[in-house]
Each structure stands twice: as structure tokens, then as C-alpha cells.
Amino acid sequence: MTAQDAEELYVEEALALVNDRPGRAPSVTAPSSSPASGAPHATEEAHAATAWPRARSRAERAARSVGRRPPVTVALDDALGLVLAAPLTALTDLPSFDTSAMDGWAVAGPGPWAVRDEGVLAGHAQLDPLSDGEAVRIATGARIPPDTTAILRSEHGRTDAGGRLHATREVNHGQDIRSRGQECHNGDQLLPLGTRITPAVLGLAAAAGYDTLTTLPRPRVDVLVLGDELLTEGRPHEGLIRDALGPMLPSWLRALGAEVTAVRRLGDDADALYEALRDSSADLIVTTGGTAAGPVDHVHPILARIGAELLVDGVKVRPGHPMLLARTKEEQHLVGLPGNPLAAVSGLFTLAEPLLRVLAGRTAPEPYVLPVREAVQGHPYDTRLVPVTVRADRAVPLHYNGPAMLRGIAAATALAVVPPGGARQGENLEMLDLPWATTGIQVCFT
């Protein structure tokens, strides 16, 4: 166990004592029922649920408990969003030769200068050395001739009737020359292990001489969509509804760093679910629906059938309370999302995002808070995740935030973490950025 694991375990156990909950993960058993009604006691259901911060911590620790897959070598075109598995070291000096930083003239010595007939373009062979009093037309990025003392910008020079070049401003030695190795030298470390590969990183790698990068592989995810009531096309009719999660989840999971290896629609078929779980070789299986205790909710019974270990069975968060996290086999996990669309998004952020982040080698986003523009109603006992958009450095709660609704989250840039009891107007709340959203504002860090 690492020091970080031990610290998180200590925090979990402390939370368990404060809330009078056992400090171990719940077993795969159905909740206790009332002898009179056969329904679960409300107090027992709440007792079994895991606090929202604790559930996220468990997901992170579950990911750290498995062996990471070996690094892979990928072409630059395929590396965006991955994480460097080795430091990025310069394979050449940058720039690799002295170049002009501007369009203008390469000049030698004091002016005025006699201008050579030929010019120097980027990518062309180097010219003969300049003699004092000589100049040559040069383009940005072109290799400067030997003995060049400065670059005179086009807007800072003029030629007289005799074709001689005069400077209209003072010329300083070395001005507008990008010297070899100005940015880095061969062998310098440019970026450390663990850096997430952005478009700028790809550009730097290419400039430094790389054709491929050594990266951590994307975690493989199988998505299993459950429910006989789901349509894959057309309009809802006769008690049937369109499947929103099948189209939504793969893109969302890819944005969280995953490789979606399969999307399968299984309906409410317990045997099909059993076979899918047994045969999957993915790092993570994500199921939709079937996590409650209804007549066609098969996730819990099938997890018990395959001998899975429940790490989280219900979370004190709204929407999304009946989500779960299980270890299905060695080095494989399952996140069970509720079937309601916004509840499923809540499950993604609570359990799938921390787990995938660790598996992909990504660093946790820096936590930040923003004041809410208006009061936000809370749940009496549970955390709420509420879609918001950011305007003028404030979080604006969006309407249409019920468990089955996507209208609010479709317009959102973040989710606000609302504590039990709600939040007053102007109160600072923690924000969870959506993976494709950037606010471009200054924020208050916690």
C-alpha cells in the first residue's frame, strides 16, 4: 500500500466512524427487508450508501490497485489526449541552425549595405558568408549566411537610387536572429513523464524530431446498454423511448481518456448480461440501468453470480443514487450507471471519471470554486450535482436538471457540487468541468 493509499484509507475510516458506517466495502447482498412489507428500510438504504467524496476516493484507489498496461508507441497523429510514458527529450538543438526571426535583410557590419541579387528562403541551402557592408534579402525561418551580424526588418530599411540599403532605425548586434539551441539543446528534457499530450505537445515533439511517442495506453471500456424499452431510431411511441445513453456515453468516455472497445445493447436479458460480463476483456465495463431492485434489474444478481466484489453500492448523491462500482475479475472493474440520462452523467463523474483518470495516468484537475448567481435547492442528506453555465465569473444553475433530463446538461459547462441542505445565493461551490468545456476565466482555487 502506498502512502497515498494509506492516507485515503484513513480518511475513509474516519468518515465511516463519523457517519457510523462500516469501513469496508459492502458485500453483494440485497438490502434487508422489513418483515411486514418486504421493502427495504429507508434508514438501512441510507446506511448502505457511500458518501459522494468517499465514493470518488474508492474509485481512484480501485484503479491504483490494478497493474497498469505496458506503454505503447503511437504515431503523433494518434497521440492526442494520451499521457507520456517517458520524458520528452530533445533529439536536436532547437532551432537546429541560426535562423532569421523576421522577413527583411541579413546584414554584416555597419550600413549602408550593398544588397546581393540573390535572396535566402526558408529551406534553401546556406549562402556564402557575408562581407562587411553586404546584405541579402531573407525570409522568416531561413538559415542566415555566415558572418551575419543582425537582421534588419523589412519595415526598418529602405534602398536609395543606387540600390544601397539604409536602416531607418538603430541596428543592434544579433537582433532578430534566432540562435542555434535558443529553445533547447540536444538531450534536454522538454516535458516530464506523465504529461498529457495536447496539440501544443504534438507540435513540440514534431519540432524536436519525433515521429512517434511512448505513451500509456487508453483504458479499454465496454459499454452495455440495458433495457427492453429502448429504441435505437425514430420517435418514442407506445411506451418505448429513445436510447440516449448509447449515443452519448462512448463520446463522453473517450473525452475522459478511454478507448471504447464495444457498445452492446442487451435489453433486459439476464443471461446475455452474464455472458457479456464473463467474456469481456476490457479494463472497465460500464452498464446502463438495472442497478436498482426491480423485477428486471439484473445487475446485482449477475454480479453475485460471477463472484464480483462490490466496492460501492449506492452513493449519497442526487441524481444517480443507485450507481455502483464492482471488481468483476482480476484487474477489471464495472461501473453500473442508473438508466436515467442525467443520473448516468452523475455516475460518470462520481465513479467512472476518477477510475479512468488513474488508469490513463492523467493528473486530477485542480479543484476550484465559483459563487452561484442564485440559491440552489439541496437534498436534505445527499450531495447534488447540478448543471451550471459560467457567466461573469459566476455559476448560473440551469433548469431541466431532473434525473431523466438532458436539456440542462446539454447547455452546461460544469456541474456544481451542492452540499446537503443546498447553497445560498453567492455561496462558493466546487465545480466539475465537463471534459470539453473551457471557461477562460480566473477562478478561486480551494
C-alpha positions as CSV (number, residue, x, y, z in Angstrom):
1,M,0.0,0.0,0.0
2,T,1.4,3.4,-0.9
3,A,1.4,6.4,1.4
4,Q,-1.4,8.0,-0.6
5,D,-3.5,4.8,-0.4
6,A,-2.9,4.7,3.4
7,E,-3.9,8.3,3.8
8,E,-7.1,7.8,1.8
9,L,-7.9,4.7,3.7
10,Y,-7.5,6.6,6.9
11,V,-9.8,9.4,5.7
12,E,-12.4,6.7,4.6
13,E,-12.3,5.0,8.0
14,A,-12.6,8.4,9.8
15,L,-15.7,9.2,7.6
16,A,-17.1,5.8,8.4
17,L,-16.8,6.4,12.2
18,V,-18.3,9.9,11.9
19,N,-21.2,8.6,9.9
20,D,-21.5,5.3,11.9
21,R,-20.8,3.3,8.8
22,P,-18.7,0.2,8.5
23,G,-15.2,0.9,7.0
24,R,-15.3,-1.9,4.5
25,A,-16.9,-2.2,1.1
26,P,-20.4,-3.7,1.2
27,S,-20.9,-7.3,0.1
28,V,-23.0,-8.4,-2.8
29,T,-26.2,-8.9,-0.9
30,A,-29.7,-7.4,-1.2
31,P,-30.7,-4.8,1.4
32,S,-32.5,-6.0,4.4
33,S,-36.3,-6.0,4.1
34,S,-39.0,-5.1,6.5
35,P,-40.7,-8.2,7.9
36,A,-44.1,-6.6,7.4
37,S,-43.8,-5.1,3.9
38,G,-40.8,-6.9,2.3
39,A,-39.4,-3.5,1.3
40,P,-36.0,-2.2,2.4
41,H,-36.0,0.1,5.4
42,A,-35.3,3.7,4.4
43,T,-32.7,4.0,7.2
44,E,-30.9,0.8,6.1
45,E,-30.8,2.0,2.4
46,A,-29.2,5.3,3.5
47,H,-26.8,3.4,5.8
48,A,-25.6,1.3,2.9
49,A,-24.9,4.2,0.5
50,T,-21.5,5.7,0.3
51,A,-20.8,9.5,0.8
52,W,-20.0,11.2,-2.5
53,P,-16.4,12.2,-1.8
54,R,-15.7,8.8,-0.4
55,A,-17.1,7.0,-3.5
56,R,-14.8,9.0,-5.7
57,S,-11.8,8.2,-3.5
58,R,-12.7,4.5,-3.7
59,A,-12.8,4.6,-7.5
60,E,-9.4,6.2,-7.6
61,R,-8.0,3.6,-5.2
62,A,-9.6,0.8,-7.1
63,A,-7.8,1.9,-10.3
64,R,-4.4,2.1,-8.4
65,S,-4.9,-1.4,-7.2
66,V,-4.6,-2.9,-10.7
67,G,-1.4,-3.3,-12.8
68,R,-1.1,-0.7,-15.5
69,R,-0.8,-2.0,-19.0
70,P,2.6,-1.7,-20.7
71,P,3.4,1.5,-22.5
72,V,2.7,1.7,-26.3
73,T,4.4,3.5,-29.1
74,V,2.0,5.6,-31.2
75,A,2.3,7.9,-34.2
76,L,2.0,11.6,-33.4
77,D,-1.4,11.6,-35.2
78,D,-2.8,9.1,-32.7
79,A,-1.2,10.5,-29.5
80,L,-3.6,13.4,-28.7
81,G,-5.1,13.0,-25.2
82,L,-2.7,10.2,-24.1
83,V,-0.1,10.6,-21.4
84,L,3.7,10.4,-21.9
85,A,5.1,7.2,-20.5
86,A,8.7,8.6,-20.8
87,P,10.1,12.1,-20.6
88,L,10.2,14.0,-23.9
89,T,13.8,14.7,-24.6
90,A,15.1,16.9,-27.4
91,L,16.6,14.9,-30.3
92,T,18.2,18.0,-31.8
93,D,19.0,21.6,-30.9
94,L,16.1,24.0,-31.4
95,P,16.5,25.7,-33.7
96,S,19.0,23.4,-35.2
97,F,20.8,26.3,-37.0
98,D,20.8,30.1,-36.8
99,T,17.7,31.4,-38.4
100,S,16.0,34.7,-39.2
101,A,13.2,35.7,-36.9
102,M,11.8,38.2,-39.4
103,D,11.4,39.0,-43.1
104,G,14.0,41.6,-44.1
105,W,17.7,41.6,-44.8
106,A,20.6,39.8,-43.3
107,V,23.3,42.4,-42.9
108,A,27.0,42.3,-42.0
109,G,28.8,45.3,-40.3
110,P,27.6,48.8,-40.2
111,G,25.5,50.3,-43.1
112,P,24.7,51.3,-45.6
113,W,24.9,47.9,-47.3
114,A,25.3,46.7,-50.8
115,V,22.5,44.2,-51.5
116,R,23.2,40.9,-53.2
117,D,21.0,40.0,-56.1
118,E,20.0,36.6,-54.7
119,G,17.8,36.1,-51.7
120,V,17.6,33.5,-48.9
121,L,14.4,31.5,-48.5
122,A,13.4,29.0,-45.7
123,G,14.5,25.5,-46.5
124,H,17.1,26.6,-49.1
125,A,20.8,25.9,-48.9
126,Q,23.1,28.3,-47.0
127,L,24.7,31.1,-48.9
128,D,28.3,32.1,-48.9
129,P,29.4,34.3,-45.9
130,L,28.6,38.0,-46.0
131,S,31.4,40.6,-46.1
132,D,31.2,43.8,-44.0
133,G,28.9,46.2,-45.8
134,E,26.9,43.4,-47.5
135,A,23.2,42.5,-47.1
136,V,20.9,39.9,-48.6
137,R,17.2,39.6,-48.7
138,I,16.0,36.9,-46.2
139,A,12.7,35.2,-45.2
140,T,11.5,34.3,-41.8
141,G,12.9,30.9,-40.8
142,A,15.6,30.9,-43.4
143,R,19.2,29.9,-42.4
144,I,21.3,33.0,-42.1
145,P,24.5,33.3,-44.0
146,P,27.8,33.1,-42.0
147,D,29.1,36.3,-40.6
148,T,25.6,37.9,-40.4
149,T,25.6,40.4,-37.6
150,A,21.9,41.3,-37.5
151,I,18.5,41.0,-39.3
152,L,17.1,44.3,-40.5
153,R,13.3,44.1,-40.7
154,S,11.6,45.0,-43.9
155,E,9.8,47.9,-42.3
156,H,13.0,49.3,-40.9
157,G,15.0,49.5,-44.1
158,R,15.0,51.5,-47.4
159,T,17.1,51.4,-50.6
160,D,18.4,54.5,-52.3
161,A,18.6,55.2,-56.0
162,G,21.8,53.4,-56.2
163,G,20.4,50.2,-54.7
164,R,22.2,50.6,-51.3
165,L,20.3,49.6,-48.1
166,H,19.9,52.1,-45.3
167,A,18.5,51.4,-41.8
168,T,15.7,53.7,-40.6
169,R,16.3,52.6,-37.0
170,E,19.3,51.7,-35.0
171,V,20.6,48.2,-35.7
172,N,21.8,46.2,-32.7
173,H,24.2,43.3,-33.0
174,G,22.3,40.0,-33.1
175,Q,18.8,41.5,-33.4
176,D,16.1,39.2,-34.7
177,I,18.5,36.3,-35.0
178,R,17.2,33.0,-33.5
179,S,20.5,31.4,-32.5
180,R,21.0,27.6,-32.7
181,G,19.9,26.0,-29.4
182,Q,18.0,29.1,-28.2
183,E,15.0,27.0,-27.1
184,C,16.8,23.8,-26.2
185,H,19.9,21.7,-26.8
186,N,20.0,18.0,-27.9
187,G,19.3,15.9,-24.9
188,D,17.4,18.5,-22.9
189,Q,14.3,17.2,-21.1
190,L,11.4,19.2,-22.6
191,L,8.5,17.6,-20.7
192,P,8.4,15.1,-17.8
193,L,6.9,11.7,-17.6
194,G,3.1,11.9,-17.1
195,T,2.5,15.0,-19.3
196,R,-0.9,14.9,-21.0
197,I,-0.4,15.2,-24.8
198,T,-2.1,18.3,-26.1
199,P,-1.9,19.8,-29.6
200,A,1.0,22.0,-28.4
201,V,2.8,19.0,-27.1
202,L,2.4,17.3,-30.5
203,G,3.9,20.4,-32.1
204,L,6.9,20.4,-29.7
205,A,7.5,16.7,-30.3
206,A,7.5,17.1,-34.0
207,A,9.8,20.1,-33.8
208,A,12.2,18.2,-31.6
209,G,12.4,15.4,-34.2
210,Y,9.8,12.8,-33.0
211,D,7.7,10.7,-35.4
212,T,6.3,8.5,-32.6
213,L,5.7,8.9,-28.8
214,T,5.8,6.4,-26.0
215,T,2.6,6.7,-24.1
216,L,0.3,5.0,-21.6
217,P,-2.5,3.2,-23.4
218,R,-6.1,4.3,-23.1
219,P,-8.1,2.2,-20.7
220,R,-10.4,-0.1,-22.7
221,V,-14.1,0.2,-21.9
222,D,-17.1,-2.0,-22.9
223,V,-20.5,-0.3,-22.8
224,L,-23.5,-2.5,-22.1
225,V,-26.9,-0.8,-22.6
226,L,-29.7,-2.5,-20.8
227,G,-33.5,-2.1,-21.1
228,D,-36.2,-3.6,-23.4
229,E,-37.9,-0.2,-23.6
230,L,-35.1,1.5,-25.7
231,L,-35.4,2.4,-29.3
232,T,-32.3,3.0,-31.5
233,E,-34.0,5.2,-34.1
234,G,-37.2,7.1,-34.7
235,R,-39.5,8.8,-32.3
236,P,-40.7,7.4,-29.0
237,H,-44.0,5.6,-29.2
238,E,-46.2,3.0,-27.4
239,G,-44.2,3.1,-24.2
240,L,-40.9,2.9,-25.9
241,I,-38.3,5.6,-25.6
242,R,-35.1,6.6,-27.5
243,D,-31.9,5.3,-26.1
244,A,-29.9,8.5,-25.2
245,L,-27.1,6.8,-23.3
246,G,-25.9,4.6,-26.2
247,P,-25.1,7.6,-28.4
248,M,-23.9,9.7,-25.5
249,L,-21.6,7.5,-23.4
250,P,-19.0,6.5,-25.9
251,S,-18.1,10.1,-26.8
252,W,-18.1,11.0,-23.1
253,L,-15.9,8.1,-22.2
254,R,-13.4,8.9,-25.0
255,A,-13.3,12.5,-23.7
256,L,-12.4,11.0,-20.3
257,G,-9.4,9.2,-21.9
258,A,-10.9,5.8,-22.7
259,E,-10.9,3.6,-25.7
260,V,-14.4,2.3,-26.2
261,T,-14.0,-1.2,-27.5
262,A,-17.7,-2.2,-27.7
263,V,-21.2,-0.8,-27.4
264,R,-23.7,-3.6,-27.0
265,R,-27.5,-3.4,-26.4
266,L,-28.6,-6.3,-24.3
267,G,-32.2,-5.4,-23.4
268,D,-33.3,-6.9,-20.1
269,D,-31.8,-10.3,-20.7
270,A,-30.0,-11.6,-17.6
271,D,-28.3,-14.4,-19.4
272,A,-27.0,-12.0,-22.1
273,L,-25.6,-9.8,-19.3
274,Y,-23.9,-12.7,-17.7
275,E,-22.3,-13.8,-20.9
276,A,-21.2,-10.2,-21.7
277,L,-19.5,-9.8,-18.3
278,R,-17.9,-13.2,-18.4
279,D,-16.5,-12.7,-21.9
280,S,-15.3,-9.1,-21.6
281,S,-11.6,-8.4,-21.6
282,A,-12.0,-4.6,-21.1
283,D,-10.4,-2.8,-18.2
284,L,-13.8,-1.3,-17.4
285,I,-17.3,-2.3,-18.1
286,V,-20.0,0.4,-18.0
287,T,-23.6,-0.7,-17.7
288,T,-26.7,1.5,-18.0
289,G,-29.8,0.8,-16.0
290,G,-30.6,-2.3,-14.0
291,T,-28.9,-1.2,-10.8
292,A,-32.0,-0.9,-8.6
293,A,-34.1,-3.7,-7.2
294,G,-36.9,-4.0,-9.7
295,P,-38.1,-7.2,-11.4
296,V,-35.8,-6.7,-14.5
297,D,-32.9,-5.1,-12.6
298,H,-30.3,-7.8,-13.2
299,V,-27.0,-6.1,-12.4
300,H,-26.8,-7.1,-8.7
301,P,-27.8,-10.7,-9.2
302,I,-25.4,-11.2,-12.1
303,L,-22.5,-9.6,-10.1
304,A,-23.2,-12.0,-7.3
305,R,-23.4,-14.9,-9.9
306,I,-19.9,-14.2,-11.2
307,G,-18.5,-13.6,-7.8
308,A,-17.8,-9.9,-8.1
309,E,-16.8,-7.7,-5.2
310,L,-18.9,-4.6,-4.6
311,L,-16.7,-1.6,-3.8
312,V,-19.5,1.0,-3.9
313,D,-23.2,0.1,-3.7
314,G,-25.2,3.3,-3.9
315,V,-23.9,6.8,-3.4
316,K,-25.3,9.6,-1.4
317,V,-25.7,11.9,-4.5
318,R,-28.6,13.1,-6.5
319,P,-29.3,12.3,-9.2
320,G,-27.7,8.9,-9.5
321,H,-28.1,7.4,-6.1
322,P,-28.3,3.7,-7.2
323,M,-24.9,3.7,-9.0
324,L,-22.3,1.1,-8.2
325,L,-18.7,0.1,-8.6
326,A,-17.6,-3.6,-8.6
327,R,-14.4,-5.5,-9.2
328,T,-15.6,-8.2,-11.6
329,K,-12.4,-10.1,-12.1
330,E,-8.7,-9.6,-11.6
331,E,-7.7,-6.1,-12.8
332,Q,-11.2,-5.5,-14.2
333,H,-13.9,-3.2,-12.8
334,L,-17.6,-2.4,-13.6
335,V,-19.4,0.9,-13.1
336,G,-23.1,0.4,-13.0
337,L,-24.9,3.6,-14.1
338,P,-28.5,4.4,-13.5
339,G,-30.7,4.3,-16.5
340,N,-31.9,7.9,-16.3
341,P,-29.7,10.1,-18.5
342,L,-28.6,12.8,-16.1
343,A,-28.3,10.3,-13.3
344,A,-25.9,8.4,-15.6
345,V,-23.9,11.5,-16.1
346,S,-23.7,11.9,-12.3
347,G,-22.4,8.3,-12.2
348,L,-19.8,9.0,-14.8
349,F,-18.4,11.9,-12.8
350,T,-18.6,10.1,-9.5
351,L,-17.1,6.7,-10.3
352,A,-16.0,6.4,-14.0
353,E,-14.0,9.6,-14.2
354,P,-11.7,9.0,-11.2
355,L,-11.2,5.4,-12.2
356,L,-10.4,6.2,-15.8
357,R,-8.2,9.2,-14.9
358,V,-5.9,7.0,-12.8
359,L,-5.9,4.2,-15.3
360,A,-5.0,6.6,-18.1
361,G,-2.2,8.2,-16.0
362,R,-3.9,11.7,-16.1
363,T,-3.5,14.1,-13.2
364,A,-6.5,15.2,-11.2
365,P,-7.9,18.6,-12.3
366,E,-7.2,21.4,-9.9
367,P,-10.2,21.9,-7.7
368,Y,-11.8,25.3,-7.9
369,V,-15.0,27.1,-6.7
370,L,-17.3,29.7,-8.1
371,P,-20.1,31.7,-6.4
372,V,-23.6,30.7,-7.6
373,R,-25.7,33.5,-9.0
374,E,-28.8,32.3,-7.3
375,A,-29.7,30.0,-4.4
376,V,-29.7,26.2,-5.2
377,Q,-32.0,23.8,-3.6
378,G,-30.3,20.9,-2.0
379,H,-31.2,17.4,-0.9
380,P,-31.7,17.0,2.9
381,Y,-28.9,14.4,3.3
382,D,-27.2,13.9,-0.1
383,T,-24.8,15.8,-2.3
384,R,-26.4,17.2,-5.5
385,L,-24.7,17.6,-8.9
386,V,-26.4,20.5,-10.7
387,P,-25.6,21.6,-14.3
388,V,-24.4,25.2,-14.5
389,T,-23.0,27.6,-17.1
390,V,-20.4,30.2,-16.2
391,R,-21.3,33.9,-16.8
392,A,-19.3,36.9,-15.5
393,D,-17.3,34.7,-13.1
394,R,-20.4,33.2,-11.6
395,A,-22.1,29.8,-11.9
396,V,-25.6,30.0,-13.2
397,P,-27.7,26.9,-12.3
398,L,-29.6,25.6,-15.2
399,H,-33.2,24.3,-15.2
400,Y,-34.3,21.0,-16.5
401,N,-31.9,19.2,-14.1
402,G,-34.2,16.2,-13.2
403,P,-32.7,12.7,-13.3
404,A,-34.3,11.9,-16.7
405,M,-33.4,15.2,-18.3
406,L,-30.5,16.2,-20.6
407,R,-31.7,19.7,-21.7
408,G,-29.8,21.3,-18.8
409,I,-26.5,19.4,-19.1
410,A,-26.5,19.9,-22.9
411,A,-26.2,23.7,-22.3
412,A,-23.8,23.3,-19.3
413,T,-20.1,23.9,-18.9
414,A,-19.7,22.3,-15.5
415,L,-21.5,20.6,-12.7
416,A,-21.8,22.3,-9.3
417,V,-21.3,20.2,-6.2
418,V,-24.2,21.2,-3.9
419,P,-23.8,20.1,-0.3
420,P,-26.7,18.6,1.7
421,G,-29.1,21.4,2.5
422,G,-28.4,23.5,-0.6
423,A,-26.5,26.7,-1.2
424,R,-27.3,30.4,-0.7
425,Q,-27.0,33.0,-3.4
426,G,-23.3,34.0,-3.8
427,E,-22.1,30.9,-1.9
428,N,-18.9,29.3,-3.4
429,L,-19.4,25.8,-4.7
430,E,-16.9,23.3,-6.1
431,M,-17.1,23.0,-9.9
432,L,-16.6,19.9,-12.0
433,D,-15.7,21.0,-15.5
434,L,-17.2,19.0,-18.4
435,P,-14.3,17.4,-20.3
436,W,-14.8,19.5,-23.4
437,A,-15.7,22.8,-21.7
438,T,-13.2,25.7,-21.0
439,T,-14.4,28.8,-19.3
440,G,-11.4,31.0,-19.9
441,I,-11.9,32.9,-16.6
442,Q,-9.9,33.4,-13.5
443,V,-11.2,31.1,-10.7
444,C,-10.7,30.9,-7.0
445,F,-8.8,27.7,-6.1
446,T,-9.6,25.8,-2.9
